[in-house]
Amino acid sequence: MKETDERVLRIEIPSLFAEKAAEEPEWTDTVYSNGWSIVPGGLYATWSGTIDLSGYAREMKTFYPSAALIQRGTYCASAGGDGLIDYTIVSTIPLNLDEVIISVLGLGGPGFLNWQGISYGQNWETVMFAESRLYVPNSNITPNTFGIMNLLENNQSGSLEATATDTLYVVRFVLPFGSTLTTLNVPSSRVIIPGKFGMEPDVEYMMRLKRSTELSQQV
């Protein structure tokens, strides 16, 4: 690798607040959805964004991530619920949201084999970074009318593979459990990926670019 340029990639994901009556099947008050998409007829919510690398791609530079992390806001709460999954993924290829959700529910997640032995749309290379967080109601608060939640499990995955792509695709979704929820409070977050941009020898760069194109066409 030739001369390198250190950078910290970052994307900001806003907070979410949704509300409904316990007997209603979907969120009815989404004034403070902040760009999140509320799935009609259901209770889960999604947010999508991108990190633009096109300027570096035009200079034929490769990005070498050295780490990845997620910073989060204050707290997570869901009144009347049984818990929730908060999942974030950074991918080098476009994401099919349905496939991402199916793979998480299949006890694998993007880049993993699920209970059917299938990896939906992603593999080890394309998942640069992902994090899954499982929250449950805080039983130490009585009564817990606001639905304050505890983090039960936090899992991270991803290849941190170097890439020559011009875009990184980011999806975060929240899947609450239970049917009698009345509120959903999801804190804002920030995905941070430090790394370096560098010039590879022409042959290596062209092979990496070819591989990136092949993987994106599999979606």
TAURLIN-V49292 format. One record per residue. N is the residue number from 0. PSI is psi in radians with two decimals (999 if undefined). BURIAL is + if it has 16 or more other ideal C-beta (glycine too) atoms within 10 Angstrom, else -. Layout:
n->N psi->PSI burial->BURIAL
n->N psi->PSI burial->BURIAL
This chain:
n->0 psi->2.34 burial->-
n->1 psi->-2.75 burial->-
n->2 psi->2.36 burial->-
n->3 psi->2.76 burial->-
n->4 psi->1.92 burial->-
n->5 psi->2.38 burial->-
n->6 psi->2.75 burial->-
n->7 psi->1.93 burial->-
n->8 psi->2.52 burial->+
n->9 psi->2.50 burial->-
n->10 psi->2.37 burial->+
n->11 psi->2.30 burial->-
n->12 psi->2.14 burial->+
n->13 psi->2.92 burial->+
n->14 psi->2.94 burial->+
n->15 psi->2.36 burial->+
n->16 psi->2.26 burial->+
n->17 psi->2.69 burial->+
n->18 psi->2.66 burial->+
n->19 psi->2.97 burial->+
n->20 psi->2.65 burial->-
n->21 psi->-0.62 burial->-
n->22 psi->-0.16 burial->-
n->23 psi->2.50 burial->-
n->24 psi->-0.20 burial->-
n->25 psi->2.87 burial->-
n->26 psi->2.30 burial->+
n->27 psi->-0.46 burial->-
n->28 psi->1.84 burial->-
n->29 psi->0.52 burial->+
n->30 psi->-0.61 burial->-
n->31 psi->0.72 burial->-
n->32 psi->-0.35 burial->+
n->33 psi->0.73 burial->-
n->34 psi->-0.09 burial->-
n->35 psi->2.63 burial->+
n->36 psi->2.17 burial->-
n->37 psi->2.10 burial->+
n->38 psi->2.12 burial->-
n->39 psi->2.39 burial->-
n->40 psi->0.05 burial->-
n->41 psi->-3.04 burial->-
n->42 psi->-0.06 burial->+
n->43 psi->2.72 burial->+
n->44 psi->2.61 burial->+
n->45 psi->2.66 burial->+
n->46 psi->2.39 burial->+
n->47 psi->2.52 burial->-
n->48 psi->3.10 burial->+
n->49 psi->2.72 burial->-
n->50 psi->2.09 burial->+
n->51 psi->2.08 burial->-
n->52 psi->0.25 burial->+
n->53 psi->-0.59 burial->-
n->54 psi->-0.70 burial->-
n->55 psi->-0.62 burial->+
n->56 psi->-0.66 burial->+
n->57 psi->-0.48 burial->-
n->58 psi->0.13 burial->-
n->59 psi->0.74 burial->-
n->60 psi->2.56 burial->+
n->61 psi->2.44 burial->+
n->62 psi->2.25 burial->+
n->63 psi->1.67 burial->+
n->64 psi->2.45 burial->+
n->65 psi->-0.34 burial->-
n->66 psi->3.07 burial->-
n->67 psi->2.54 burial->+
n->68 psi->2.86 burial->-
n->69 psi->2.17 burial->+
n->70 psi->2.52 burial->-
n->71 psi->2.72 burial->+
n->72 psi->-2.72 burial->-
n->73 psi->-1.17 burial->-
n->74 psi->2.89 burial->-
n->75 psi->2.36 burial->+
n->76 psi->2.57 burial->+
n->77 psi->1.69 burial->+
n->78 psi->2.29 burial->+
n->79 psi->0.05 burial->+
n->80 psi->3.00 burial->+
n->81 psi->0.02 burial->-
n->82 psi->3.12 burial->+
n->83 psi->2.77 burial->+
n->84 psi->2.27 burial->+
n->85 psi->1.97 burial->+
n->86 psi->2.35 burial->+
n->87 psi->2.40 burial->+
n->88 psi->2.47 burial->+
n->89 psi->2.10 burial->+
n->90 psi->2.67 burial->+
n->91 psi->-0.03 burial->+
n->92 psi->2.74 burial->+
n->93 psi->2.54 burial->-
n->94 psi->2.37 burial->+
n->95 psi->1.93 burial->+
n->96 psi->-0.72 burial->-
n->97 psi->-0.71 burial->-
n->98 psi->-0.65 burial->+
n->99 psi->-0.83 burial->+
n->100 psi->-0.77 burial->+
n->101 psi->-0.72 burial->+
n->102 psi->-0.63 burial->+
n->103 psi->-0.77 burial->+
n->104 psi->-0.38 burial->-
n->105 psi->0.26 burial->+
n->106 psi->0.48 burial->-
n->107 psi->-1.20 burial->+
n->108 psi->2.77 burial->+
n->109 psi->2.29 burial->+
n->110 psi->-0.18 burial->+
n->111 psi->2.77 burial->+
n->112 psi->2.39 burial->-
n->113 psi->-2.95 burial->+
n->114 psi->-0.28 burial->-
n->115 psi->0.00 burial->-
n->116 psi->0.41 burial->-
n->117 psi->2.46 burial->-
n->118 psi->1.87 burial->+
n->119 psi->1.87 burial->+
n->120 psi->-0.17 burial->+
n->121 psi->2.73 burial->+
n->122 psi->-3.04 burial->-
n->123 psi->-0.70 burial->-
n->124 psi->-0.73 burial->+
n->125 psi->-0.42 burial->+
n->126 psi->1.70 burial->+
n->127 psi->-0.73 burial->+
n->128 psi->2.51 burial->+
n->129 psi->2.64 burial->+
n->130 psi->2.33 burial->+
n->131 psi->2.26 burial->+
n->132 psi->2.25 burial->+
n->133 psi->2.11 burial->+
n->134 psi->2.56 burial->+
n->135 psi->2.71 burial->-
n->136 psi->2.46 burial->+
n->137 psi->1.88 burial->-
n->138 psi->-0.14 burial->-
n->139 psi->-0.17 burial->-
n->140 psi->2.08 burial->-
n->141 psi->2.10 burial->-
n->142 psi->2.56 burial->-
n->143 psi->1.17 burial->-
n->144 psi->-0.47 burial->-
n->145 psi->-0.23 burial->-
n->146 psi->0.55 burial->+
n->147 psi->2.40 burial->+
n->148 psi->2.67 burial->+
n->149 psi->2.54 burial->-
n->150 psi->2.05 burial->-
n->151 psi->-0.70 burial->-
n->152 psi->2.42 burial->-
n->153 psi->2.05 burial->-
n->154 psi->2.43 burial->-
n->155 psi->2.63 burial->-
n->156 psi->3.14 burial->+
n->157 psi->2.75 burial->+
n->158 psi->-0.37 burial->+
n->159 psi->0.65 burial->+
n->160 psi->2.43 burial->+
n->161 psi->2.58 burial->+
n->162 psi->2.58 burial->+
n->163 psi->0.20 burial->+
n->164 psi->2.81 burial->+
n->165 psi->-0.05 burial->+
n->166 psi->2.41 burial->+
n->167 psi->2.37 burial->+
n->168 psi->2.27 burial->+
n->169 psi->2.28 burial->+
n->170 psi->2.39 burial->+
n->171 psi->2.31 burial->+
n->172 psi->2.65 burial->+
n->173 psi->2.17 burial->+
n->174 psi->1.75 burial->+
n->175 psi->2.62 burial->+
n->176 psi->2.53 burial->+
n->177 psi->2.82 burial->-
n->178 psi->-0.08 burial->-
n->179 psi->0.48 burial->-
n->180 psi->2.60 burial->+
n->181 psi->-0.46 burial->+
n->182 psi->2.73 burial->+
n->183 psi->2.04 burial->+
n->184 psi->2.01 burial->+
n->185 psi->2.18 burial->+
n->186 psi->2.73 burial->-
n->187 psi->2.82 burial->-
n->188 psi->2.91 burial->+
n->189 psi->2.12 burial->-
n->190 psi->2.24 burial->+
n->191 psi->2.23 burial->-
n->192 psi->1.66 burial->+
n->193 psi->2.64 burial->-
n->194 psi->-2.87 burial->+
n->195 psi->2.53 burial->+
n->196 psi->2.28 burial->+
n->197 psi->2.83 burial->+
n->198 psi->2.12 burial->-
n->199 psi->2.79 burial->+
n->200 psi->2.58 burial->-
n->201 psi->-0.79 burial->-
n->202 psi->-0.82 burial->-
n->203 psi->-0.72 burial->-
n->204 psi->-0.77 burial->+
n->205 psi->-0.64 burial->-
n->206 psi->-0.69 burial->-
n->207 psi->-0.73 burial->+
n->208 psi->-0.71 burial->+
n->209 psi->-0.75 burial->-
n->210 psi->-0.71 burial->+
n->211 psi->-0.72 burial->+
n->212 psi->-0.73 burial->-
n->213 psi->-0.76 burial->-
n->214 psi->-0.68 burial->+
n->215 psi->-0.50 burial->+
n->216 psi->-0.19 burial->-
n->217 psi->-0.18 burial->-
n->218 psi->999 burial->-
